[in-house]
Amino acid sequence: MPPEVTAQIRAHIKAIESLLAGEAVAAHPDIDPSRLYTIAEMVELRPSSKQALYNAVRSNRLRETETGGVMRIRGADYIAWLGQRRRRRAGGAA
């Protein structure tokens, strides 16, 4: 299996695990896990900078999907990223 497919599968598994945990979704009731958001919409929902979101996409910590020529991020992936970001900060990791 090509490495990029394996990476996508792992990303999907992480997002599903986060959703199944329930607490991540409950912590972000204003974010619809099934909806696709632009980065501008995400910045309005949570106090994240556009730069942090673009960096997360570039480093494959946050998956993006192209729809109609516009890059969007699934709510479930955004919720998972917010949780990972919170855990990294709590643990002192960069």
N, C-alpha and C positions, 0 to 999 in steps of 0.2 A: 504494500500500500504506500503511495507517495507520502512524504513527510507533511506536505501541506494539508492533505486529507486527514491524516492522523491528528494534526494540530486543530483542525476544525472540529473533529469529533470530540476531542478533549475539551474544547471550549464549550461545545453544546452540553456535554456531561456536567461541566462545572455550573453552567447556567441552570440546568435542570435540578441539580443537587441543591442549589441555592433556593430555587422555588419550592422544592419539596420540604425544605426546612420550615417554611411558613413564616418564620419570624422576619425574614428579610422583606417579604411582601407586606407583612403587617406593619413594618417600620416605615414603609413608603406607600401609604394608601393612595397618594395622589399620582403615582406612576403606574400606568396600565402595563403589565408584563407582556401583553400580546401586541401592543401598539409600537409602531416605528416612529422614532423621534429624530428631529434634526438636532445638531449640537446647540443651536440657538435656543431651541425649546427646552433642552435639558438644563441649560444655564439658568433659564427662568424658573425651573422646578427646584433646583438645588444650588446651593452656593459653591459651584465649581467654576473654575475659569475655563474659557474656551481652549486656552493653551494646554491645560491639564488634560482635557478630553482629547484634543488632537494628539498629544503625546501618548496617551493610553492607546489610541487607535494605531498610531505608528509603531508602537512597541508590542502590538498584538495582545495587550491586556484587555482591550475592548474591541469587540467585533463590529464591523460596519456592513451595511447592506445597501446596494445601489437600487433605488427605485425611481424611475422616470428621470434619470440623470442626476438625482440628488442623493447624497450619501446620508443614510439614516442609521440609527442604532435602535435595536429592539429593547423595549422596556425591561425585559427579563435580564438582558445582558448588562444594562445600566444598573439595575438593582444589585446584581452580582458584583459588579465593579465597585459600587459604593461600599458594599460589605467588605470586599477585599481591601479596599483603601482604608476603611476604618480599622480593620484588624492589623494592617501594616503599621498604621500610626500608633495604635495601642501597644504593639509589640516593639516599637522603636525602630523597625526596619524602614529602609528608604524606599 
